[in-house]
Amino acid sequence: MPSSTQEPSMPSFHQILVPVDGSPPSEKALDEAIRLARLNGARLTLLHVVDEMGYVNGFESAVNYLNDIIPLMRVAGEKLLAHDRQKALDQGVQADSVLIDEGPGRICEHVAEQAALAKADLIVVGSHGRRGIGRLLLGSDAEQIVRHAPVPVLVVRAPAEAKP
């Protein structure tokens, strides 16, 4: 009688969503996503969210500068996406990019929505690995993405030299 103990197979991914912001944890996550995409023959969707509310945070005077800042944030986001997309293409991985600058909404909500739209079967996100008061004060986009994601999330920790 044949044995029923089979090695579990590694899940196969076809569409991987990678939120990027240019930080060391984001770059580490992109590298891991490219590696997984190459192993699985998957495509990447690179996502950058223009987080204009991150610049307001209770400072009324900052609202006055948003009209000047937001176009610069869009341009920076487009450059980041172009750079990261080229990095994937140079390693033989097909990649699309999406820039979201639609104003209100938390980053985790935009990521969850884009995962559904892109039909992603995995999200790969970088994390600073903050603990204690740093995490409490700054929050954790990665944790919120895990909580709201409609698909599995791989959290990639920042390299040791990138931690604050």
C-alpha positions as CSV (number, residue, x, y, z in Angstrom):
1,M,0.0,0.0,0.0
2,P,1.5,3.4,-1.0
3,S,2.4,5.8,1.7
4,S,0.0,8.7,2.3
5,T,2.7,10.9,3.7
6,Q,3.6,13.4,1.0
7,E,5.8,16.4,1.3
8,P,3.6,19.5,1.3
9,S,4.1,21.5,-1.8
10,M,5.0,25.1,-1.8
11,P,2.1,27.3,-2.8
12,S,2.3,28.7,-6.3
13,F,1.7,32.4,-6.8
14,H,0.7,34.0,-10.0
15,Q,0.2,37.7,-9.1
16,I,2.1,39.4,-6.3
17,L,1.3,42.8,-5.0
18,V,4.2,44.8,-3.6
19,P,3.5,48.1,-1.8
20,V,6.6,50.3,-2.2
21,D,7.8,53.6,-0.6
22,G,11.5,53.6,-1.3
23,S,12.5,52.8,2.3
24,P,15.1,50.0,3.1
25,P,12.3,47.7,4.3
26,S,10.4,48.3,1.0
27,E,13.4,47.6,-1.1
28,K,14.0,44.3,0.9
29,A,10.4,43.3,0.3
30,L,10.7,44.1,-3.4
31,D,13.8,41.9,-3.6
32,E,12.0,39.0,-2.0
33,A,8.9,39.5,-4.2
34,I,11.2,39.4,-7.3
35,R,12.8,36.2,-6.0
36,L,9.3,34.6,-5.5
37,A,8.1,35.8,-8.8
38,R,11.1,34.2,-10.6
39,L,10.5,30.9,-8.8
40,N,6.8,30.9,-9.6
41,G,6.7,32.6,-13.0
42,A,4.5,35.2,-11.3
43,R,3.9,38.8,-12.3
44,L,4.3,41.8,-9.9
45,T,2.0,44.7,-9.3
46,L,4.0,47.5,-7.6
47,L,1.9,49.9,-5.6
48,H,2.8,53.3,-4.3
49,V,0.2,55.3,-2.2
50,V,0.7,59.1,-2.0
51,D,0.1,59.5,1.7
52,E,-0.7,63.2,1.8
53,M,-2.3,62.9,5.3
54,G,1.1,61.8,6.7
55,Y,2.2,65.4,6.1
56,V,-0.8,67.0,7.8
57,N,-1.1,65.2,11.2
58,G,-2.9,67.9,13.0
59,F,-0.9,70.8,11.8
60,E,-3.4,73.2,10.3
61,S,-0.7,75.3,8.6
62,A,0.5,72.2,6.7
63,V,-2.8,72.0,4.9
64,N,-1.9,75.3,3.2
65,Y,1.2,73.6,1.7
66,L,-0.5,70.5,0.4
67,N,-1.3,72.1,-3.0
68,D,2.5,72.5,-3.4
69,I,3.6,69.2,-1.9
70,I,1.2,66.7,-3.5
71,P,2.4,67.2,-7.1
72,L,6.0,66.7,-5.9
73,M,4.9,63.5,-4.0
74,R,3.2,62.2,-7.2
75,V,6.4,62.8,-9.3
76,A,8.5,61.1,-6.6
77,G,6.1,58.2,-6.5
78,E,6.1,57.8,-10.3
79,K,9.9,57.8,-10.3
80,L,10.0,55.2,-7.6
81,L,7.6,53.0,-9.4
82,A,9.5,53.3,-12.7
83,H,12.8,52.5,-10.9
84,D,11.3,49.5,-9.1
85,R,9.5,48.2,-12.2
86,Q,12.8,48.4,-14.2
87,K,14.6,46.5,-11.4
88,A,12.0,43.7,-11.8
89,L,12.2,43.7,-15.6
90,D,16.0,43.6,-15.5
91,Q,15.6,40.3,-13.5
92,G,13.2,38.8,-15.9
93,V,10.0,39.5,-13.9
94,Q,7.0,41.2,-15.6
95,A,5.7,44.1,-13.5
96,D,2.9,46.6,-13.6
97,S,2.7,49.7,-11.4
98,V,-0.1,51.6,-9.8
99,L,0.1,55.0,-8.2
100,I,-2.8,55.9,-5.8
101,D,-3.2,59.6,-4.9
102,E,-7.0,59.7,-4.3
103,G,-6.8,61.5,-1.0
104,P,-8.5,60.0,2.0
105,G,-8.2,56.5,3.1
106,R,-5.7,54.5,5.1
107,I,-2.8,52.8,3.3
108,C,-4.0,49.4,4.4
109,E,-7.4,50.0,2.7
110,H,-5.8,51.1,-0.5
111,V,-3.5,48.0,-0.5
112,A,-6.5,45.6,0.2
113,E,-8.5,47.2,-2.6
114,Q,-5.6,47.0,-5.0
115,A,-5.0,43.3,-4.1
116,A,-8.6,42.6,-5.1
117,L,-8.4,44.6,-8.3
118,A,-5.1,43.0,-9.4
119,K,-6.4,39.6,-8.4
120,A,-3.2,39.2,-6.3
121,D,-2.7,35.9,-4.5
122,L,0.0,37.3,-2.3
123,I,1.1,40.6,-0.8
124,V,4.8,41.2,0.0
125,V,5.4,44.1,2.4
126,G,8.4,45.4,4.2
127,S,8.5,46.2,7.9
128,H,10.8,48.3,10.1
129,G,10.3,45.8,12.9
130,R,9.6,48.5,15.5
131,R,8.6,47.4,18.9
132,G,7.3,49.0,22.1
133,I,6.7,52.7,22.2
134,G,8.1,53.3,18.7
135,R,5.4,51.0,17.2
136,L,2.8,52.5,19.5
137,L,3.5,56.1,18.4
138,L,4.2,55.4,14.8
139,G,1.8,52.6,14.1
140,S,2.5,49.8,11.8
141,D,1.4,49.9,8.2
142,A,2.5,46.3,7.7
143,E,0.4,45.1,10.7
144,Q,-2.6,47.0,9.3
145,I,-2.1,45.5,5.9
146,V,-2.0,42.0,7.4
147,R,-5.3,42.7,9.2
148,H,-7.1,44.1,6.2
149,A,-5.6,41.9,3.4
150,P,-7.9,39.7,1.4
151,V,-5.0,37.3,0.6
152,P,-1.9,36.0,2.4
153,V,0.8,38.6,3.4
154,L,4.5,37.9,3.6
155,V,6.1,40.5,5.9
156,V,9.8,41.0,5.2
157,R,11.8,42.6,8.0
158,A,14.2,45.4,7.3
159,P,17.9,44.7,7.3
160,A,19.5,45.4,10.7
161,E,21.3,48.5,9.5
162,A,18.0,50.1,8.4
163,K,16.3,50.0,11.8
164,P,16.0,53.3,13.6
